[in-house]
Amino acid sequence: MTHSSAFSRAALLLAVCICFAAHAENLPTTAAEIDTLAQRVAGDGDAVTRTQRLVSWMNSRLEWVATDYQKRTPEQILARGAGNCADLSSVLERLIKPAGIPYRWVAEINLQPASDEREADARALVKKDGPGMSVFGRRHNDHRWLEVLDDRSKDWVPADPSAGLVGTRPWLLARVAFGTRPPAPVPAAAESLAEMIVPLTIFTAKNGTTPRLDRSEHYLVDELDHLYAGRAHSLPSWPAWVTAVRRFAPLARGAFEGRVDLHQQSAVIDELANVYARLQKEAHAAGLAR
């Protein structure tokens, strides 16, 4: 959900309120208005194209802000004109439903630059609310998005409204690629995307909270290798990466379920960070990364 300090959250929210006040009054807030808009914006075509239209509409009108730990309905988020990654995903869910696009929630934990402030915030919340709050910490953060069913390939593919990413290849290039990553589709998301070094684990999740299907290996092993035409798995550190991803997934599931304190698993997160850094160097040396 991209947790940050109270000062940063307040500053971001103030900026959003100033910049988006004009937009917010024009956003649909009633059920009928939202249903009509969703069907109109989505239009005709395949599910991925229709989802991209909805995400583009959101990106032009809604702003990302760090979490303030408040629960809001999609209608309230639209009226506010801003939200965190989970908020924006709930708005996309609300738009996707009347558009008739199959979808499911995704919960992710990603590697971040080290932050003592984020760790202190997380430890305080773990002490207050339990291990479930350890999904963010010194070198990691949690994130929420959706998958939609591609009616052409029959595969579930990413739809991340806070990052402006729809489709597997755009998501891979922006989130896991070894080389220079493309500019953020949404300029406002550039800073948060830059901080997401690489996802460490990915689950489908009931309502974005309770983990279900482990998609970590699908995205971080199979699809990452496919991105490089099957050449990534020949890199020397590839077996260590696969092992680390598999080792972390059950720990992450336990954290999402409130059973495991990830702050006690820093060695596993450090190993993932170190292996990914080695893979990047090896990919450059092998000519895979540009």
C-alpha positions in Angstrom: 0.0 0.0 0.0 3.1 2.2 0.0 3.4 3.3 3.6 5.2 6.5 4.4 5.6 9.0 7.3 2.7 11.0 8.6 4.3 14.2 7.4 4.7 12.9 3.9 1.1 11.6 3.9 -0.2 15.0 5.0 1.9 16.9 2.4 0.8 14.6 -0.4 -2.9 14.8 0.6 -2.7 18.6 0.8 -1.2 18.7 -2.7 -3.9 16.4 -4.0 -6.7 18.4 -2.5 -5.4 21.5 -4.1 -4.6 20.0 -7.5 -7.6 17.8 -7.9 -10.5 19.8 -6.3 -11.7 20.9 -9.8 -11.6 17.3 -11.1 -13.4 15.8 -8.0 -16.6 17.7 -8.5 -16.9 16.3 -12.0 -16.3 12.7 -11.0 -19.3 10.3 -10.9 -20.3 9.3 -7.4 -23.8 7.7 -7.6 -24.2 4.0 -8.6 -26.1 4.9 -11.8 -23.5 7.5 -12.9 -20.6 5.1 -12.2 -22.3 2.2 -14.1 -23.0 4.4 -17.1 -19.5 5.8 -17.2 -17.8 2.4 -16.8 -19.7 1.0 -19.8 -19.2 4.1 -21.9 -15.4 4.4 -21.2 -14.7 0.7 -21.5 -16.4 0.6 -24.9 -16.1 -2.4 -27.2 -13.2 -4.8 -27.8 -11.2 -7.3 -25.9 -10.9 -7.3 -22.1 -7.4 -6.0 -21.9 -8.1 -3.0 -24.3 -11.3 -2.2 -22.3 -9.5 -2.4 -19.0 -6.7 -0.1 -20.4 -9.4 2.5 -21.3 -10.7 2.4 -17.7 -7.2 2.7 -16.2 -6.4 5.6 -18.5 -9.6 7.3 -17.5 -8.6 6.9 -13.8 -5.1 8.0 -14.4 -6.3 11.3 -15.9 -8.6 12.1 -13.0 -7.4 10.4 -9.8 -4.2 10.9 -7.9 -2.1 8.3 -5.9 -1.4 9.2 -2.3 0.2 7.1 0.5 -2.1 5.3 2.8 -3.8 7.1 5.7 -5.3 3.8 7.0 -8.8 5.0 6.4 -11.4 2.7 4.9 -13.4 4.2 2.0 -15.9 3.0 -0.5 -15.1 3.5 -4.3 -17.7 6.2 -4.3 -15.9 8.0 -1.5 -12.6 7.6 -3.2 -14.0 9.1 -6.4 -15.4 12.0 -4.5 -12.0 12.5 -2.8 -10.2 12.4 -6.2 -7.3 10.3 -4.7 -6.3 7.1 -3.0 -3.6 4.6 -2.3 -3.0 1.6 -4.4 -5.7 -0.4 -2.7 -8.1 2.5 -3.0 -7.5 2.9 -6.7 -7.8 -0.9 -7.2 -11.2 -0.8 -5.5 -12.3 2.0 -7.9 -11.1 -0.1 -10.9 -13.0 -3.0 -9.5 -16.1 -0.8 -9.3 -15.7 0.2 -12.9 -14.8 -3.3 -14.1 -18.0 -4.9 -12.7 -20.5 -3.0 -14.9 -18.1 -3.4 -17.8 -18.5 -7.2 -17.4 -14.7 -7.9 -17.3 -13.6 -10.9 -15.1 -11.1 -9.8 -12.5 -9.5 -10.8 -9.2 -7.5 -9.0 -6.5 -3.7 -9.3 -6.1 -1.5 -8.7 -3.0 2.2 -8.2 -3.6 5.3 -7.5 -1.4 8.2 -5.8 -3.2 11.8 -5.0 -2.5 12.5 -1.3 -1.7 15.5 0.9 -0.9 16.3 0.6 2.8 14.3 3.0 5.0 14.7 3.2 8.8 11.6 5.4 8.9 9.4 2.9 7.2 10.8 0.1 9.5 10.0 2.2 12.6 6.5 2.9 11.3 6.0 -0.8 10.6 7.3 -2.1 13.9 5.0 0.3 15.8 2.0 -1.0 13.8 3.1 -4.6 14.4 3.2 -3.9 18.1 -0.3 -2.4 17.9 -2.1 -4.5 15.4 0.0 -7.7 15.1 2.2 -9.5 12.5 -0.1 -8.7 9.6 1.4 -5.2 9.5 4.9 -6.6 8.9 4.0 -6.8 5.2 6.1 -3.6 5.0 9.4 -2.9 6.7 13.0 -1.7 6.2 13.6 -3.2 2.7 10.1 -4.1 1.6 6.6 -2.7 1.1 3.2 -4.1 0.1 1.2 -3.3 -3.0 -2.3 -4.0 -4.4 -3.6 -4.4 -7.9 -5.9 -6.5 -10.0 -5.6 -9.2 -12.6 -8.1 -9.4 -15.5 -8.9 -12.3 -17.7 -7.5 -11.8 -21.2 -10.3 -13.2 -23.4 -7.9 -13.8 -26.2 -5.1 -15.7 -24.5 -7.3 -17.0 -21.6 -4.5 -15.9 -19.2 -4.9 -13.7 -16.1 -2.9 -10.5 -16.7 -2.0 -7.5 -14.5 -4.1 -4.4 -14.2 -2.4 -1.9 -11.9 -4.2 1.4 -11.8 -1.8 3.2 -9.5 1.1 2.4 -11.8 -1.0 2.7 -15.1 0.1 -0.8 -16.1 -2.2 -3.2 -18.0 -1.0 -6.4 -19.6 1.8 -8.9 -18.8 4.6 -7.5 -21.0 4.2 -3.8 -19.9 4.1 -5.0 -16.3 7.2 -7.1 -16.7 9.2 -4.3 -18.4 8.2 -1.8 -15.7 8.4 -4.1 -12.6 10.9 -6.9 -13.1 13.1 -6.2 -16.1 16.9 -6.4 -15.5 17.8 -3.4 -17.6 16.7 0.2 -17.9 13.0 0.3 -17.4 10.6 2.4 -19.6 9.3 5.7 -18.3 6.3 5.4 -16.0 3.0 5.4 -18.0 1.7 7.8 -15.4 4.3 10.5 -14.6 2.9 10.8 -11.0 3.7 7.2 -10.4 7.4 7.5 -11.5 8.7 7.9 -7.9 6.7 5.0 -6.4 7.6 2.8 -9.3 11.3 3.6 -9.0 11.2 2.6 -5.3 9.7 -0.8 -6.2 12.9 -2.5 -7.2 11.3 -5.9 -7.9 8.3 -7.8 -6.5 9.3 -10.6 -4.1 6.0 -12.4 -3.9 2.5 -12.2 -5.5 -0.8 -13.7 -4.5 -4.3 -13.5 -5.7 -6.2 -12.3 -2.7 -9.8 -12.2 -1.5 -10.7 -8.5 -1.3 -7.0 -7.7 -1.6 -6.3 -9.1 1.9 -6.6 -12.9 2.3 -4.0 -14.7 0.1 -5.2 -17.5 -2.1 -3.3 -18.6 -5.2 0.5 -18.1 -5.2 1.4 -16.3 -8.4 5.0 -15.6 -7.4 6.6 -18.2 -9.6 4.4 -17.5 -12.5 5.5 -13.8 -12.7 8.9 -13.9 -11.1 10.2 -17.1 -12.7 8.2 -18.2 -15.7 7.2 -14.9 -17.2 10.5 -13.2 -16.3 12.4 -16.0 -18.2 9.9 -15.7 -21.1 10.6 -11.9 -21.2 14.1 -12.8 -22.2 13.1 -15.5 -24.7 14.1 -18.3 -22.3 17.7 -17.1 -21.8 17.3 -15.8 -18.2 17.3 -19.2 -16.7 20.8 -19.7 -18.0 22.2 -17.0 -15.8 24.4 -18.3 -13.0 22.3 -16.9 -10.2 19.0 -18.1 -11.6 18.7 -21.3 -9.5 19.3 -19.2 -6.4 16.6 -16.7 -7.4 14.1 -19.5 -7.9 14.9 -21.0 -4.6 14.7 -17.6 -2.8 11.3 -16.8 -4.4 10.0 -20.3 -3.4 11.3 -19.9 0.2 9.8 -16.4 0.7 6.3 -17.2 -0.6 5.0 -19.2 2.4 6.5 -16.6 4.8 4.7 -13.8 2.9 1.5 -15.8 2.9 1.8 -16.1 6.7 2.3 -12.4 7.0 -0.7 -11.6 4.9 -2.7 -14.0 7.1 -1.3 -12.4 10.3 0.7 -15.4 11.4 4.3 -14.5 10.5 6.3 -11.4 11.4 8.4 -10.6 8.3 10.7 -8.4 10.4 12.1 -11.6 11.8 12.8 -12.8 8.3 15.1 -10.1 7.2 17.8 -12.6 6.1 15.4 -14.1 3.5 14.6 -10.6 2.1 18.3 -9.7 2.1 19.0 -12.9 0.1 16.3 -12.0 -2.4 17.8 -8.5 -2.8 21.3 -9.9 -3.2 20.4 -12.5 -5.7 18.3 -10.1 -7.8 21.3 -7.7 -7.9 23.5 -10.5 -9.1 21.0 -11.4 -11.8 21.0 -7.8 -13.0 24.8 -7.8 -13.3 24.8 -11.2 -15.0 22.1 -10.1 -17.4 24.1 -7.0 -18.5 27.2 -9.1 -18.9 25.3 -11.6 -21.1 23.8 -8.9 -23.2 20.2 -9.5 -22.0 19.8 -6.2 -20.3 20.1 -2.8 -22.0 
